[in-house]
Amino acid sequence: MISRSGPRLLTRSAGKPLWAQLRADLLRRLEDGEFRDVFPGEHDLVAEYQVSRHTVREALRQLRAEGLVTAQRGKVSRFTASRPLEQKVGEAYSFFRSVEEVGAVQRSAVRVLDQRADGVIAARLGLEESTPLVYLERLRLADEEPLAVDRVWLPADVARPLLDVDFTRTSLYDELERHCGTRICGGWERIRAVVPGRGERTLLDCPESTALFAIDRLGHDASRRPVEWRQTLVRADRFAVAAAFSADDGYRLGRAPERVGNIRF
């Protein structure tokens, strides 16, 4: 793990703390393609940069706080991605493309893919309670690190062909358009912070200090027919929401409707 070209010396008179210089150099090396599998430990970094353990620990603390490095007792530290996933407000998006765009490999572990009835979800889609629905539940991973639990319901008369699709490494929206001729063109979603339960914490391998974002989404097709109800739990240390503003348009965040079908939120 130590550099073969000799120690990497930091500039002690640069007017910038050593830990900050170390953090910046580690991020630069990541962008150059290093540390894709395993991140160096404290002892390796002390020897490579010839700095104190205090300097190394502060640089690593900053990286962990930013969600860039995972470090749990009994496990090897790893970079989670070159940067956390960032979603702009007001844009349709897919987790698959978001993960790929930060240079990580997206994979899904499919937990459930079947057809069922759910009266509450059907009502949210504006359907009769007994309407058959296709249900897909996945654990979403980025570079094999747990990122989110995704649960999606779609009307079976639209999405039944998806029951034969392998969702290990593909986008639901791509497969919906490819196999069902349906494209999600709009909708709304609500994002809120939640404290994970024991099962969710275990499934997502969450440190005790990590909260989750709960994302509820209603998606509709070009005719404005609701065709997707989605509930996603995503680790808050690996996901961010961003908004743009300007003097002309101001700063505006969309608001989810209070009523969908007969269900009030």
MOVEN-V309032 format. One line per field, one symbol per residue. ss: DSSP state (H for helix, E for strand, C for the rest). phi: phi as a letter, one per 30 degrees, with the letter a starting at -180 (. if undefined). psi: psi as a letter, one per 30 degrees, with the letter a starting at -180 (. if undefined). A space follows every 50 residues. Layout:
BEGIN
ss = ???
phi = ???
psi = ???
END
This chain:
BEGIN
ss = CCCCCCCCCCCCCCCCCHHHHHHHHHHHHHHCCCCCCCCCCHHHHHHHHC CCHHHHHHHHHHHHHCCCEECCCCCCCEECCCCCEEEECCCCCCHHHHHH HCCCCEEEEEEEEEEEECHHHHHHCCCCCCCEEEEEEEEEEECCEEEEEE EEEEEHHHHHHHHHCCCCCCCHHHHHHHHHCCCCCEEEEEEEEECCCHHH HHHCCCCCCCCEEEEEEEEECCCCCEEEEEEEEEEHHHEEEECCCECCCE CCCCCCCCEECCEEC
phi = .ddddjdccccdcdibeeddddedddddddddjdidcbcddedddeddch bdddddddddddddddicbcabeibddbddldaddbcddjbdabdedddd dcicccbccdcbbacacbdddeddcicdedddbdcbbbccbbhicecacc bbbbeddcceeddccdcebaceddddddccibbdcakbbbcbdbcddddd dddchddddccbccccbccbdddiddbbcbbbcbdddbabcbbcbaddci bbcdbdddbbicccc
psi = fkkfglkjkljfgfgkkeeeeeeeeeeeeeffglgfekkkleeeeeeefh lleeeeeeeeeeeeffgfkkjlkglkkkkflfllkkkkkgkklkeeeeee fgglkkkkjkekjaklkjeeeeefgglkfgkkkkkkkkjkkjhgkkelkk kkkkkffegefffgkjgeilkeeeeeeeffgkkjfaallkklklkkleee eeeghklffkllkkjkkjklafggkkgkkkkkjkkffgklkkklllfefa jkklkklfkjbgkk.
END
